[in-house]
């Protein structure tokens, strides 16, 4: 069975890697909404990844699956995951 392994963290908007990871584990300030998913899931809920430039493609070229993280409707960063 393949297990997803985190290999890349790209934190945005002045956040650091630890802050971004905290968002993915449910450690968010009360009353905030966090969304984690791929590009299709973000599009389905009306979130844009346009502002990320070539970051998603750069991770995909390294063989990584890209997961996006948003808080309160703004992209907070992205994660690169491989299955091992």
N, C-alpha and C positions, 0 to 999 in steps of 0.2 A: 504494500500500500504506500502510495506517495504521500509525503508530508510536506506542506508548504514551509519554506524557510525564508525569513526576511533577510535580504542582502543589500538593499539600498533604502535610504531615507532622504527625502528632499523636503525640508521644512521651509515654509514660506511666511511672508508677512512678519518677520522679526521673531518667529518662533524658533526654538532649537529642537534638536532631534528628540530629546526627552519629553518636551511639551507635546510634540506631535504624537509620539507613542502613547502618552497619557490619554489623549483624545480617543485613540483606538481601543483603549481598554476600559472605557467608561468613566474615566476620571476627569469629568468635566464640571465646570461650575454649574450649580443648580439653575435650571431654567433655560439652558442652551440646548440646541439641537445639533447632533453630530450625525453625518452621513458618511458611510464608508462603502465604496463599491468600484466597479469598473466603469469604463466610459459609457456603456449602454445603460447601466443603472443610474448614473448621474444624469444622462439625457432624459431618462424616464421621469425623473423628479424635477426636471427643469434647471439643473445645475450645469453651468458651462465650464469647460476645461480649456477654452481658447487662450486664456492668459498664461498658460504654462509653456507656451512656445514649443521647443523641440524636446523638452524633458521627457515626456512619455515615450517618444520615438527612440531617444537615446537609451532608455532602459530596455525597451523591447529589442533593440539591436543587440543587447547583451544577453538576450534570451530570458528576460525577466517578464513576468506578468505584472501589470501595473494596477495598483489599487489607489484610488483617490480618496482624500479625506477632506471633508468640509465641516465648518462649524457656523451655524446660523446663516447658511446660504452662501458662504464664501469659502473658496478652496483654501485649505490650510497647508496642504502638502500632498505628497504622493509617496507610495511605497513600492519597491521592486521586490517581487517574490519569485522564488524558483521552487519547483517540486522535486524533492529528492527522495 
